[in-house]
Structure formats: C-alpha cells, structure tokens
C-alpha cells in the first residue's frame, strides 16, 4: 500500500511535537511506500522559514528525498481533479488522535 503523507506528519517531527516518535515510526515502517504533494512541501517550507528554521527544512529535504515520492498535479490533471490520486491508489495519511493510516476513518 502507498501512503500520501500529510505535511502535519513531517511537521510533528521537525518541530519536536508530542507525537514526533509516532510519526517517525510510521515513516520508518513504511519507507519506500510514502509520498507527499508539492503543496505539502510548500507548507512545510513556509512554516519552517517563518519560524526561522531554514536549516531544519534543508536537512528535511536532504534526509527525505529521493526516498519519498513527490506528487504534482500538472494542468492536464485538473479537469478530473482527483483522477491522479485514484490512479495511483494512494491512501491519505495524516496525524490524528486515532489510529494510522486513514485520516477519514
């Protein structure tokens, strides 16, 4: 199974939040089966740069890629907006107070 990982999972680790270890464990256990969107990368960059943590963002990019798939919707993908995600059979994964992996359970 492939997972589309939400920016909150990475931010939990980067910002040293309470569920940091839980997020690390998920990413380690699913190494090679995870991807994120370019939108999530922009969000992570905005938050880390706003907090003057550019060094953490650079380290995150170096540590995470190329092992993490980067998903991008080009203009041709928009008419059936969710088509590419369905085609790839990704499961959205985000940090919730419940269990992994589905954010919508």
KOLFI-241525 format. One record per residue (C-alpha): residue number from 1; residue in three letters; x, y, z. Coordinates in Angstrom, 3 decimals. Each point is the difference from the previous one (the first is absolute). Example, Ala and Ser with C-alpha at 12.3 -4.5 7.8 and 13.67 -1.06 7.14 Angstrom:
REM KOLFI-241525
+-----+--------+----------+----------+----------+
| num | residu |        X |        Y |        Z |
+-----+--------+----------+----------+----------+
|   1 |    Ala |   12.300 |   -4.500 |    7.800 |
|   2 |    Ser |    1.370 |    3.440 |   -0.660 |
+-----+--------+----------+----------+----------+
END
This chain:
REM KOLFI-241525
+-----+--------+----------+----------+----------+
| num | residu |        X |        Y |        Z |
+-----+--------+----------+----------+----------+
|   1 |    Unk |    0.000 |    0.000 |    0.000 |
|   2 |    Unk |    1.226 |    3.507 |   -0.790 |
|   3 |    Unk |   -0.632 |    2.940 |    2.320 |
|   4 |    Unk |   -0.483 |    3.659 |   -0.812 |
|   5 |    Unk |    1.503 |    1.573 |    3.100 |
|   6 |    Unk |   -1.437 |    3.284 |    1.234 |
|   7 |    Unk |    2.324 |    2.880 |    0.936 |
|   8 |    Unk |   -1.061 |   -0.295 |    3.647 |
|   9 |    Unk |    1.806 |   -3.330 |    0.314 |
|  10 |    Unk |    3.295 |    1.595 |   -1.041 |
|  11 |    Unk |   -0.601 |    3.163 |    2.020 |
|  12 |    Unk |   -0.600 |   -2.056 |    3.122 |
|  13 |    Unk |    3.565 |   -1.277 |   -0.364 |
|  14 |    Unk |    1.630 |    3.233 |   -1.185 |
|  15 |    Unk |   -1.529 |    2.105 |    2.767 |
|  16 |    Unk |    0.542 |   -2.567 |    2.759 |
|  17 |    Unk |   -3.689 |   -0.419 |    0.794 |
|  18 |    Unk |   -1.434 |   -2.607 |    2.412 |
|  19 |    Unk |   -0.661 |   -2.669 |   -2.671 |
|  20 |    Unk |    3.437 |    0.311 |   -1.571 |
|  21 |    Unk |    1.018 |   -3.599 |    0.737 |
|  22 |    Unk |   -3.302 |   -1.408 |   -1.247 |
|  23 |    Unk |    0.449 |    1.835 |   -3.302 |
|  24 |    Unk |    3.620 |   -1.114 |   -0.333 |
|  25 |    Unk |   -1.030 |   -3.586 |    0.585 |
|  26 |    Unk |   -2.699 |    0.162 |   -2.672 |
|  27 |    Unk |    2.410 |    1.441 |   -2.564 |
|  28 |    Unk |    2.707 |   -2.536 |    0.846 |
|  29 |    Unk |   -2.414 |   -2.937 |   -0.149 |
|  30 |    Unk |   -1.330 |    1.157 |   -3.367 |
|  31 |    Unk |    3.238 |    1.189 |   -1.565 |
|  32 |    Unk |   -0.256 |   -0.163 |   -3.765 |
|  33 |    Unk |   -3.809 |   -0.060 |    0.082 |
|  34 |    Unk |   -0.539 |    3.664 |    0.843 |
|  35 |    Unk |   -0.449 |    3.115 |   -2.057 |
|  36 |    Unk |   -1.018 |    3.569 |    0.558 |
|  37 |    Unk |   -1.300 |    2.799 |   -2.143 |
|  38 |    Unk |    1.923 |    3.024 |   -1.145 |
|  39 |    Unk |   -2.653 |    1.997 |    1.882 |
|  40 |    Unk |    1.016 |   -1.727 |    3.236 |
|  41 |    Unk |    3.644 |    0.861 |   -0.680 |
|  42 |    Unk |   -0.936 |    3.640 |   -0.484 |
|  43 |    Unk |   -1.977 |   -0.056 |    3.251 |
|  44 |    Unk |    2.886 |   -1.540 |    1.912 |
|  45 |    Unk |    2.372 |    2.552 |   -1.508 |
|  46 |    Unk |   -2.253 |    2.914 |    0.932 |
|  47 |    Unk |   -0.334 |   -1.147 |    3.601 |
|  48 |    Unk |    3.681 |   -0.762 |    0.503 |
|  49 |    Unk |    1.154 |    3.216 |   -1.685 |
|  50 |    Unk |   -2.499 |    2.086 |    1.945 |
|  51 |    Unk |    1.393 |   -1.543 |    3.180 |
|  52 |    Unk |    3.550 |    0.783 |   -1.153 |
|  53 |    Unk |    0.753 |   -3.714 |   -0.313 |
|  54 |    Unk |    1.338 |   -0.021 |   -3.560 |
|  55 |    Unk |    2.742 |   -2.416 |    1.045 |
|  56 |    Unk |   -2.613 |   -2.564 |    1.064 |
|  57 |    Unk |   -1.782 |    0.319 |   -3.331 |
|  58 |    Unk |    3.215 |   -0.536 |   -1.945 |
|  59 |    Unk |    0.901 |   -3.009 |    2.172 |
|  60 |    Unk |   -3.533 |   -1.365 |   -0.455 |
|  61 |    Unk |    0.306 |    0.188 |   -3.788 |
|  62 |    Unk |    3.429 |   -1.654 |    0.034 |
|  63 |    Unk |   -1.130 |   -2.783 |    2.351 |
|  64 |    Unk |   -3.353 |   -0.634 |   -1.628 |
|  65 |    Unk |    0.712 |    0.021 |   -3.726 |
|  66 |    Unk |    0.387 |   -1.984 |   -2.226 |
|  67 |    Unk |   -1.640 |   -2.662 |    2.227 |
|  68 |    Unk |   -3.320 |    1.848 |    0.065 |
|  69 |    Unk |   -2.150 |    0.315 |   -3.111 |
|  70 |    Unk |   -0.952 |    3.553 |   -0.909 |
|  71 |    Unk |   -3.451 |    0.372 |   -1.525 |
|  72 |    Unk |   -0.887 |    2.872 |   -2.255 |
|  73 |    Unk |   -3.165 |    0.829 |   -1.884 |
|  74 |    Unk |    0.736 |    1.667 |   -3.301 |
|  75 |    Unk |   -2.613 |    1.981 |   -1.918 |
|  76 |    Unk |   -1.122 |   -3.050 |   -1.983 |
|  77 |    Unk |   -0.878 |   -1.791 |    3.252 |
|  78 |    Unk |   -2.522 |    2.546 |    1.232 |
|  79 |    Unk |   -3.154 |   -0.680 |   -2.063 |
|  80 |    Unk |   -0.675 |   -3.252 |    1.930 |
|  81 |    Unk |    1.701 |    1.452 |    3.079 |
|  82 |    Unk |    0.387 |   -3.170 |    2.044 |
|  83 |    Unk |    0.855 |   -2.272 |   -2.911 |
|  84 |    Unk |    3.760 |   -0.246 |    0.593 |
|  85 |    Unk |   -0.433 |   -0.933 |    3.658 |
|  86 |    Unk |   -2.491 |   -2.748 |   -0.818 |
|  87 |    Unk |    2.231 |   -1.284 |   -2.767 |
|  88 |    Unk |    2.939 |   -0.295 |    2.372 |
|  89 |    Unk |   -2.147 |   -1.554 |    2.767 |
|  90 |    Unk |    1.502 |    2.180 |    2.732 |
|  91 |    Unk |   -1.481 |    0.042 |    3.489 |
|  92 |    Unk |    0.021 |    3.424 |    1.652 |
|  93 |    Unk |    1.908 |   -0.189 |    3.264 |
|  94 |    Unk |    0.003 |    2.723 |    2.603 |
|  95 |    Unk |    0.466 |    0.237 |    3.717 |
|  96 |    Unk |   -3.234 |   -0.398 |    1.899 |
|  97 |    Unk |   -0.871 |   -0.951 |    3.527 |
|  98 |    Unk |   -1.093 |   -3.400 |   -1.222 |
|  99 |    Unk |    1.930 |   -2.685 |   -1.831 |
| 100 |    Unk |    2.026 |   -0.163 |   -3.221 |
| 101 |    Unk |   -0.350 |    0.094 |   -3.006 |
| 102 |    Unk |   -3.251 |    1.615 |   -1.149 |
| 103 |    Unk |   -0.851 |    3.575 |    0.898 |
| 104 |    Unk |   -3.655 |   -0.553 |   -0.822 |
| 105 |    Unk |   -0.753 |   -3.139 |    2.076 |
+-----+--------+----------+----------+----------+
END
